[in-house]
C-alpha cells in the first residue's frame, strides 16, 4: 500500500506545480526559468521512476524478475 502511494506522489506534485505555474504566470513572465524548471522536473521524474522500477515494486507488491 505504501509503495502504491509513493508511486503516485509525483503525479500529485506535478498537478500542484502546474496549478502554481498557472496562477503565478511564470511561463509568461519568466519563460527561460519555466523551461529550465520543466526540464529539471522531467529529469527528476525519469530518475525517480527508474529507481522505483529497479526495486521491483509494482502496485504495492514485489514482482519477480525471473525470465
C-alpha positions in Angstrom: 0.0 0.0 0.0 2.8 2.4 0.9 4.5 1.6 -2.4 1.4 2.5 -4.3 1.2 5.9 -2.6 4.8 6.6 -3.3 4.5 5.8 -7.0 1.6 8.2 -7.3 3.1 11.1 -5.3 5.0 12.6 -8.3 1.7 12.8 -10.2 0.1 14.8 -7.4 3.2 17.0 -7.1 3.1 17.7 -10.8 -0.6 18.7 -10.6 0.2 21.1 -7.8 3.2 22.6 -9.7 1.1 23.0 -12.8 -1.6 24.9 -10.8 1.1 27.1 -9.2 2.6 27.8 -12.6 -0.8 28.8 -14.0 -1.6 31.1 -11.1 1.8 32.7 -10.9 2.1 33.3 -14.7 5.7 32.1 -14.6 5.5 30.9 -18.2 4.7 34.4 -19.4 6.9 36.4 -17.1 10.0 34.2 -16.8 9.9 31.9 -19.8 13.5 30.7 -19.5 13.1 29.9 -15.8 9.9 28.0 -16.7 11.6 25.9 -19.4 14.6 25.1 -17.1 12.3 24.1 -14.3 10.3 21.8 -16.6 13.4 20.1 -17.9 14.7 19.6 -14.4 11.3 18.2 -13.2 11.2 15.8 -16.2 14.7 14.6 -15.4 13.8 14.1 -11.8 10.7 12.1 -12.7 12.7 9.9 -15.0 15.3 9.2 -12.3 12.5 8.6 -9.7 10.7 6.0 -11.7 13.9 4.3 -12.8 15.0 3.9 -9.2 11.4 2.9 -8.2 11.3 0.3 -11.1 14.7 -1.1 -10.1 13.3 -2.1 -6.7 10.8 -4.4 -8.5 7.7 -2.9 -6.9 4.5 -2.6 -8.9 1.1 -1.9 -7.4 2.4 -2.4 -3.9 3.6 -6.0 -4.4 7.1 -7.4 -5.1 7.5 -8.6 -8.7 9.7 -11.5 -9.5 12.3 -10.7 -12.2 12.6 -14.3 -13.5 12.6 -14.8 -17.2 
